[in-house]
């Protein structure tokens, strides 16, 4: 049977206490809705329908990357009403998986188990035993243990509220039956809404089976309604990921101070110190060391790279055995070739630093091509911007740039050239020669330093 997925994402999320739609809040760098879509994509459904409503234009514009069918719910009249909006897009030969856009960590394995257990023409429910069922729909059973109904808390009796088995909100239903059951829904309940949770009792009344599958853990079925719950799931996810990486051989010195906000791939014998953040897509080779308080965003590190404390790397490629930092910044478009060194308080942007070259102290290198075995002295600046256009500086192999130098682009420092400290270079420097530009040093013999209180 063909699979179709419905993700309910129309709620306002008022308990988040902010204007941002709830499903656009982020966990580990991805929106809650994207988490759910990526999980169900692994099931290879024929269609994924997302029901949106509150701030709908913002939700759609923020997530153009999602390959889904957007279905608008103009009025939020309950979960049953939300699913009903998708009925025109369903086919009778489909099994429909319904879940929520604010349950980001639902596992694909759990969903597969639910789909396998769903009987033909019947209903499959994902349930869980929880310590605190407050606010959740309770599973009502008969003495034989068979499911009879789901009762929302506001409609439950005092005795029913004592039940700890809850409905997670995730359900599988045959499309051929769903339309008729939705048409029969009524809103004569405490919230005056059309409850999707009334569907299982309808199926039972008509003689169809309703089965259940228990969730693997409470975190995978946790819906996000408050910032507190979001923070709890964030730490759970990061802790779980850290443990997985450590079991693969990564040394994470404090798993409680480790954050991945995207995708990460790590080789063997890697050490990661505290408070480092990995964003976007990060690949780390073997034998690397990441110091404390570093940020890596869309970065590739090859083998043997050392990143010292408080360094920031963005959209950069770092080859084998480079050393970076402390307090270094690699901006987008930076490429460090093998054995290059970038030291403290150095900023590099849209530049290549060649094999074995060094930019060790207090320098800015932008729009620059540096060759092999070049030494760039402290306080060097490539003046690449004229207020309108960016210009390129080329520093060829084996050149030496003295401290406190300004290289005014476009300019070429030819192979083996030496630039004297304190120079401002505006013309190409000859290969193998010393080039410098300095004003004559002058001493004024009768000059006196102003005294305090003087005119």
C-alpha positions in Angstrom: 0.0 0.0 0.0 1.3 3.5 -0.9 2.2 5.7 2.0 1.1 9.3 2.4 2.2 11.5 5.3 0.3 14.3 6.9 2.2 16.7 9.3 0.1 19.0 11.3 1.8 22.4 11.7 -0.9 25.0 11.9 -0.8 25.9 15.6 0.2 29.3 17.0 2.3 28.0 19.8 1.2 30.7 22.3 3.0 29.1 25.2 6.3 29.8 23.4 5.6 33.4 24.3 7.1 34.8 21.1 5.8 35.8 17.7 7.9 33.2 15.8 5.7 30.3 14.7 6.3 27.3 16.9 7.4 25.0 14.1 10.1 27.5 13.1 11.9 27.3 16.4 15.2 25.4 16.1 16.7 22.3 17.7 20.3 21.6 16.9 20.2 24.1 14.1 17.2 22.8 12.2 13.6 24.0 12.5 11.2 21.6 14.3 9.2 21.1 11.1 12.3 20.3 9.1 13.3 17.6 11.7 9.9 15.9 11.2 10.0 16.1 7.4 13.5 14.6 7.3 12.5 11.8 9.5 9.5 10.8 7.4 11.4 11.2 4.2 13.4 8.1 5.2 10.1 6.2 4.9 10.0 7.1 1.2 6.3 8.2 1.1 4.6 9.1 -2.1 3.5 12.4 -0.7 4.2 14.6 2.4 1.4 17.1 3.1 2.1 19.8 5.7 -1.0 21.6 7.1 -0.1 25.1 8.0 -2.1 28.1 9.3 -0.7 30.5 11.8 1.8 32.8 10.2 1.6 30.5 7.2 3.4 32.7 4.7 6.4 33.0 7.1 6.5 29.2 7.6 6.5 28.6 3.8 9.0 31.3 3.1 11.4 30.1 5.8 11.4 26.5 4.5 11.6 26.5 0.7 13.9 23.6 0.9 11.2 21.2 2.0 9.7 19.0 -0.8 6.2 19.0 0.6 2.6 19.8 -0.4 1.5 22.8 1.6 -2.2 22.7 2.7 -3.7 25.8 4.2 -6.0 25.6 7.3 -7.7 28.9 7.5 -9.4 28.3 10.8 -7.8 26.1 13.5 -10.8 24.1 14.5 -9.0 21.0 15.9 -6.8 18.2 14.7 -9.6 16.4 12.9 -10.5 19.5 11.0 -6.8 20.0 10.1 -6.5 16.5 8.6 -9.8 17.0 6.7 -8.1 19.7 4.7 -5.8 17.1 3.2 -8.5 14.6 2.2 -8.8 15.9 -1.4 -5.1 15.1 -1.9 -5.4 11.5 -0.7 -6.0 8.3 -2.7 -8.0 5.3 -1.5 -5.0 3.0 -2.0 -2.9 4.9 0.5 -2.0 4.3 4.1 -1.9 7.7 5.9 0.6 8.5 8.6 -0.4 11.5 10.7 2.0 13.3 13.0 2.8 16.7 14.4 5.3 19.3 13.3 6.5 20.1 16.8 7.7 16.5 17.7 11.2 16.7 16.2 12.9 13.6 17.6 10.5 10.9 16.5 12.6 8.1 15.2 12.2 6.5 11.8 12.5 3.1 13.3 9.5 3.7 15.5 7.5 5.0 12.6 8.4 1.9 10.6 7.3 -0.3 13.4 3.9 1.5 13.6 3.3 1.1 9.9 4.1 -2.6 10.0 1.7 -3.1 12.9 -1.2 -1.2 11.4 -3.9 -3.7 10.4 -5.6 -3.5 7.0 -8.5 -1.1 7.2 -7.7 -0.6 10.9 -5.8 2.0 12.9 -2.3 2.0 14.3 -1.6 4.2 17.3 1.8 5.2 18.8 1.4 5.2 22.6 3.6 5.7 25.6 3.7 5.3 29.4 4.7 8.6 30.9 5.4 9.8 34.4 3.3 13.0 34.0 0.4 12.6 31.6 -0.9 16.1 32.2 -2.4 17.6 29.1 -2.3 14.5 27.0 -5.0 12.2 25.7 -5.4 9.0 27.7 -5.8 5.4 26.3 -9.0 3.8 27.5 -9.1 0.0 27.6 -11.6 -2.6 28.6 -10.9 -5.4 31.1 -9.4 -7.6 28.4 -6.9 -4.8 27.6 -8.3 -3.9 24.3 -8.3 -0.2 23.3 -11.7 1.4 23.4 -11.1 5.0 22.9 -8.8 8.0 23.4 -10.0 10.7 25.8 -8.6 14.2 25.8 -7.7 15.4 29.3 -10.2 18.2 29.4 -13.0 15.7 28.7 -11.6 13.0 31.0 -13.1 12.0 34.3 -11.0 12.1 37.5 -10.3 8.4 37.3 -9.3 8.6 33.6 -6.9 11.3 34.4 -5.0 8.9 36.6 -4.1 6.8 33.6 -0.5 7.0 32.5 -0.8 5.5 29.1 -1.1 8.3 26.6 -1.7 8.8 22.9 1.3 10.5 21.3 -0.7 12.1 18.5 0.9 9.8 15.9 -1.5 7.6 14.0 -1.7 5.4 10.9 -5.1 5.2 9.1 -6.2 3.8 5.7 -7.2 6.7 3.4 -10.2 4.7 2.2 -11.8 4.9 5.7 -10.4 8.2 6.9 -12.6 10.5 4.9 -15.8 8.9 6.2 -14.6 9.0 9.8 -13.6 12.6 9.5 -17.1 13.5 8.2 -18.7 12.0 11.3 -16.6 14.0 13.8 -18.4 16.4 16.1 -17.2 19.2 18.3 -19.4 18.6 21.3 -16.5 18.5 23.7 -14.8 20.8 26.2 -12.7 22.6 23.6 -15.4 22.7 20.9 -13.0 21.2 18.4 -13.0 18.3 16.0 -10.7 15.8 17.6 -8.7 13.4 15.5 -8.6 11.2 18.6 -12.3 10.3 18.0 -11.3 8.3 14.9 -10.1 5.1 16.7 -13.4 4.7 18.6 -15.2 5.0 15.2 -13.0 2.3 13.8 -13.8 0.0 16.7 -17.5 0.7 16.4 -17.4 -0.5 12.8 -15.5 -3.7 13.8 -12.0 -2.7 12.6 -8.9 -3.4 14.6 -7.0 -0.7 16.5 -3.4 -1.7 17.4 -0.8 0.1 19.4 3.0 0.4 19.3 4.9 1.8 22.3 7.4 4.6 21.8 11.0 3.8 22.4 11.5 6.7 24.9 9.6 9.7 26.1 11.9 12.2 24.4 11.1 10.9 20.9 7.4 11.7 21.3 7.9 14.9 23.2 6.0 17.8 21.7 7.4 21.3 22.0 5.1 23.8 23.7 7.4 25.9 25.8 11.0 27.1 25.6 11.7 24.9 28.6 10.7 21.8 26.7 12.8 22.9 23.7 15.9 23.4 25.9 15.3 20.0 27.5 15.2 18.2 24.1 18.2 20.2 22.8 20.3 18.9 25.7 18.9 15.4 25.3 19.8 15.4 21.6 23.3 16.8 22.2 24.0 14.3 25.0 22.8 11.4 22.9 24.9 12.5 19.9 28.0 13.0 22.1 27.6 9.6 23.5 27.3 8.1 20.0 30.5 9.9 18.9 32.4 8.9 22.0 31.5 5.2 21.5 33.0 5.6 18.0 36.3 6.8 19.5 35.9 10.6 19.7 37.3 12.2 22.9 34.7 14.8 24.0 36.1 16.3 27.2 32.7 17.4 28.6 29.7 16.0 26.7 27.4 18.5 28.5 29.3 21.4 26.8 29.2 20.1 23.2 26.9 21.4 20.5 26.2 20.3 17.0 23.8 22.4 15.0 23.8 20.6 11.7 25.7 17.5 10.4 29.1 16.4 11.6 31.4 13.6 10.4 34.5 12.9 12.6 37.5 10.6 12.0 39.6 8.7 14.5 41.7 10.0 17.5 40.0 13.4 17.6 39.9 15.5 20.8 37.2 18.1 21.3 37.4 20.5 24.3 34.6 22.3 26.0 32.1 24.8 24.6 32.9 24.2 20.9 30.0 24.6 18.5 29.7 22.9 15.1 27.2 24.4 12.6 26.1 23.5 9.1 28.1 20.7 7.6 31.4 19.9 9.3 33.9 17.2 8.4 36.9 16.5 10.7 39.6 14.2 9.7 41.9 11.9 11.9 44.1 13.1 14.7 42.6 16.6 15.0 42.4 18.7 18.1 39.7 21.3 18.7 40.4 23.7 21.6 37.8 25.3 23.9 35.3 27.9 22.8 35.7 27.4 19.1 33.0 27.7 16.4 33.2 25.7 13.1 30.5 26.5 10.5 30.5 24.6 7.1 34.2 23.6 7.5 36.3 20.7 6.3 39.4 19.8 8.4 41.8 17.2 7.0 44.1 15.1 9.2 46.2 16.4 12.0 44.7 19.9 12.3 45.0 21.8 15.5 42.6 24.5 16.3 43.5 26.5 19.5 41.1 28.2 21.8 38.5 30.8 20.9 38.9 30.5 17.1 36.1 30.9 14.5 36.1 29.1 11.2 33.4 29.6 8.5 33.1 28.0 5.1 36.7 27.1 5.0 38.9 24.2 4.0 41.9 23.3 6.1 44.4 20.7 4.8 46.7 18.3 6.8 48.7 19.4 9.8 47.7 23.1 9.9 47.7 25.0 13.2 45.1 27.7 13.8 44.7 30.2 16.7 44.2 31.0 19.4 41.7 33.8 18.7 41.9 33.3 14.9 39.1 33.9 12.4 38.8 32.2 9.1 36.0 33.8 7.1 34.2 32.3 4.0 36.4 31.3 1.1 39.6 30.6 3.1 41.7 27.6 2.1 44.8 26.6 4.2 47.1 24.2 2.4 49.2 21.6 4.2 51.3 22.7 7.2 50.1 26.3 7.1 49.9 28.3 10.3 47.5 31.0 11.3 48.1 32.6 14.7 46.5 34.8 17.3 44.2 37.7 16.3 44.6 36.9 12.6 41.6 37.3 10.2 41.6 35.7 6.8 38.9 36.1 4.1 38.6 34.7 0.6 42.2 33.7 0.5 44.6 30.8 0.0 47.5 30.3 2.4 50.1 28.0 0.7 52.0 25.0 1.9 54.1 25.8 5.0 53.2 29.5 5.0 52.7 31.4 8.2 50.5 34.3 9.2 51.1 34.2 12.9 50.2 37.5 14.6 47.7 40.4 14.4 47.1 40.5 10.7 44.3 40.8 8.1 44.6 38.9 4.9 41.7 39.4 2.4 41.3 38.4 -1.3 44.9 37.1 -1.3 46.8 34.2 -2.9 49.8 33.3 -0.8 52.3 30.8 -2.2 54.5 28.2 -0.4 56.8 28.9 2.5 55.8 32.5 2.9 56.2 34.4 6.2 53.8 37.2 6.9 54.9 39.4 9.8 52.9 40.8 12.7 50.5 43.6 11.9 50.4 43.0 8.1 47.3 44.2 6.3 46.2 43.5 2.7 44.3 46.7 1.7 41.8 44.9 -0.7 38.8 47.3 -0.7 38.7 50.7 -2.4 35.2 51.5 -1.2 33.6 50.0 -4.3 35.5 47.0 -5.5 37.6 44.2 -4.0 41.2 43.7 -5.4 43.6 40.8 -5.2 47.0 40.6 -3.6 49.4 37.9 -4.8 52.3 36.8 -2.6 54.5 34.3 -4.4 56.6 31.4 -3.0 59.3 32.0 -0.4 58.5 35.7 0.1 59.0 37.4 3.5 56.7 40.2 4.6 58.0 42.4 7.4 55.9 43.5 10.4 53.6 46.4 10.2 53.2 46.3 6.4 50.3 47.4 4.2 50.0 45.8 0.8 47.7 47.9 -1.3 45.9 45.8 -3.9 46.1 45.0 -6.7 49.7 44.2 -6.1 52.1 41.2 -6.7 54.9 40.3 -4.3 57.0 38.2 -6.6 58.9 35.0 -5.7 61.5 35.3 -2.9 60.8 39.0 -2.4 61.4 40.6 1.0 59.3 43.5 2.2 60.9 45.7 4.9 59.0 46.2 8.1 56.7 49.3 8.2 56.3 49.6 4.4 53.3 50.6 2.4 53.6 48.7 -0.9 51.5 50.0 -3.8 53.6 48.6 -6.7 54.7 45.1 -7.6 57.8 44.0 -5.6 60.7 42.5 -7.6 61.6 38.8 -7.1 64.5 38.1 -4.7 65.0 41.7 -3.8 64.4 43.8 -0.7 61.6 46.4 -1.2 60.6 49.0 1.4 59.0 52.4 1.6 59.8 54.5 4.7 59.8 58.2 5.4 63.2 59.5 6.6 63.5 59.3 10.4 63.9 62.7 11.8 64.8 64.0 15.3 63.7 67.5 16.3 66.4 68.6 18.8 64.5 71.6 20.4 61.1 69.9 20.7 59.7 69.6 24.2 57.0 67.4 25.5 54.0 69.4 26.6 53.8 69.7 30.4 50.7 69.3 32.4 48.7 72.6 32.6 50.7 74.2 29.8 49.3 76.2 27.0 
